[in-house]
Structure formats: structure tokens, C-alpha cells
Amino acid sequence: MKKWIVTISAALSTLDLFWKDRIEKRPDSAKEEEMFGGKIRIRKVHNYGFALGMLSGEDRLVKGGSLGAGILLLIYYMKLLFSKKGKWKFAGTSLMLSGAVSNLYDRLKRGYVVDYIGFDAADPQIRKITFNLGDFCLMGGAAGVGAGPAPGGTGTAAAAEIGKTIRRWKKSLLSGHK
């Protein structure tokens, strides 16, 4: 099973890098493309900071922090890879690592991360946020790690909380412009 998880994670990272390359080849003046009735918007955004552009302009801190977090994640991943326990944590960490590798590659090669997926929403602040596949891998992986059973537990409380958060986001996104 771990072999499949590693393969899928590597494929997702590669796919994200492929899409980023395609988006980068588009002229900066290219219009947003709408998909699924305008609910999803494809656009090119250069993110020079962490999530939501935090610490933009602090290049050394952002690159160093990303590299440090990536190394720690890789060490934890290697520990889980050779463990017979923690399948949820391994799957989630693999997903997180695929997103981290894609975004770290961007950050070190280009000096910024290419984001390209936006959503229509009633709230204009939410509408401005732009993601890439790597971001979704990071978030999904973190959810997988959080939903996995804690020592002696079932993980259902974490899964329920994640479900509530996703439903709240979905409601906000779907209440956007028609």
C-alpha cells in the first residue's frame, strides 16, 4: 500500500509542476479562465511569501523557512516510511510532502510560487485567494494526518471537525455569484 501512496504523491507533485509551467507560459495580460459555471477560475499569481502572501519581501526568511519545514517533513516521512504503524499519518505526510516539494521547487527556482486556482465566492476577500495543486495536497495531507487515529483513539473527532470546516467553506464558496 505504501508503494501506491508514494507513487500517487509523486504524480501529484509532477502534475502540479507541469500545470505551473503551463500557467507561467501564459502572458501576464491573459484573462482569467472560468470553469464549472465560473465557480473555479484559472489565473496566474506569483506568491513571494508564505500562504496568502505572508512575509512577502522577506525572501531569505521565506526560502529558509520553507526549506527547513521541508527537511523536517522529509525526516518525519522517512520515519513513517519504515514504520509498520501509522498508515493515515504516512498517507497524509506523503500528500503534504508532494505539495511541499512542488512549492519549494518553485520558490528556489523562480523565487516565488505560482498559484493558479481561484474560486468564486460571495466574499471578495475569499475570491482573491489563489491556490495551486500543491497547496491542496498540503491541506489534504494535514487533514489526513489530523483525521488519523491518535494513540488509543479512533480519530473520529478530528474527522468530524474537518468535515464541519469543509462544509462551512463549501457553503461560502457556493453562495458566490451565479
Long-range contacts (C-beta under 8 A, 24 or more apart in sequence): 1-87, 2-81, 2-90, 5-90, 5-91, 5-94, 6-94, 8-94, 9-94, 9-95, 9-97, 9-98, 9-137, 10-98, 12-95, 12-98, 12-99, 12-133, 12-137, 13-98, 13-99, 13-101, 13-102, 13-134, 13-137, 15-133, 16-98, 16-99, 16-102, 16-132, 16-133, 16-134, 16-137, 17-102, 17-105, 17-106, 19-116, 19-132, 19-133, 20-102, 20-106, 20-114, 20-116, 20-132, 23-114, 23-116, 24-110, 24-114, 32-118, 37-178, 38-120, 38-177, 39-119, 39-120, 39-173, 39-174, 39-176, 40-117, 40-118, 40-119, 40-120, 41-117, 41-118, 41-119, 41-120, 42-116, 42-117, 42-118, 43-116, 43-118, 43-130, 44-114, 44-116, 45-114, 45-115, 45-116, 45-130, 46-110, 46-112, 46-113, 46-114, 46-115, 47-112, 47-113, 47-114, 47-115, 47-130, 48-111, 48-112, 51-135, 52-129, 59-111, 62-107, 63-107, 63-108, 66-100, 66-103, 66-104, 66-107, 67-104, 67-108, 69-100, 70-97, 70-100, 70-101, 70-104, 73-97, 73-100, 86-148, 87-148, 88-144, 88-145, 88-147, 88-148, 88-149, 88-155, 89-144, 89-145, 89-148, 91-141, 91-144, 92-140, 92-141, 92-142, 92-143, 92-144, 92-145, 92-146, 92-147, 92-148, 93-141, 93-145, 94-141, 95-137, 95-138, 95-140, 95-141, 95-144, 96-137, 96-138, 96-141, 96-142, 96-145, 97-141, 98-134, 98-137, 98-141, 99-133, 99-134, 99-135, 99-136, 99-137, 99-138, 99-139, 99-141, 100-134, 100-138, 101-134, 102-132, 102-133, 102-134, 102-137, 103-132, 103-134, 103-135, 103-138, 119-173, 119-176, 120-173, 120-176, 120-177, 121-172, 121-173, 121-175, 121-176, 122-172, 122-175, 122-176, 122-177, 123-172, 126-172, 126-173, 127-176
